[in-house]
Amino acid sequence: MILSSSIGFFNKTPDKLTDYEATYLAGLPKAPSIYTAVYNTNLAEQRHKVVLNTMVKHNKITQDQADKILNSKS
């Protein structure tokens, strides 16, 4: 799914994704038809924030890194 999603959404292989793109895709498996920006930009952005906040909560990234990722929208 990662390869097809990275190509389908961003026309890139997974190794070429930005942090923003990769964390955006991380939120899709929960409900791809709901959290896709193509259908609902607001829900997609909210889900992206949930993914980043979860990563911060589990010490995978810092809050500063999460903020930079959100602000680096590709």
N, C-alpha and C positions, 0 to 999 in steps of 0.2 A: 504494500500500500504506500509506503514512503516514496518509492521511486515513481509510481504512477501519480501520486499527489504532487510531488515536487515538480514533475514535468507538466502535469495538468494545470496546476495553479500558477507556477512561476517559470515554466519552460526551462528548468534547470535540473541537473542531477543533484541528489542530496548533498554531495560534497561541495557544491557551489552555492548553497543557500546561505543567506545572511542569518544572523541570530534572530532578527525579526521574523523572517520567513519561516525558519525552523520552529520557533515557538508558536507561531500562528498555526502551522500544520499540526502541532502537538495537541491542540484543542479540538481538532475536527473529529477524531474517532468517537467522542461522546455522542454526537448527533450531527453528522456531516451536512444533512439537508437543512438544519436549523442554523448552525454556526458558520456557514459560508457567507463571506461578505457579498457574494453575488446576489444572495437572496435577502440578507438582512445585515447591513453594515453595523448597526448598533449592537446586535447580539454577538456578532463576530468580534467586535472590539471588547465587549464585556467578557467573553470567554477567553480572549487572549490575556486580559488582565488577570483572570482567575489562574490561568496556567502560570503566569509569571509570579503571582503572589504565592502560589503553591511551591514554586521553585525556591523562592526566598524563605518561606516557612521551613523548608527542609534543608536549608543551608547549601543549596546547589549553586545559587548566585546571591549576590548582595542586592539590597534595595537599590543602590546606585546603579548597578548593572541592569536591573529590571527597568528602571526609569530610562536609562540610555537606550535600551532595546525598544521600548515603546515610542521614544522620541525619534528613532531612526527609521521610521516607516519607509519601506522601500517603494 
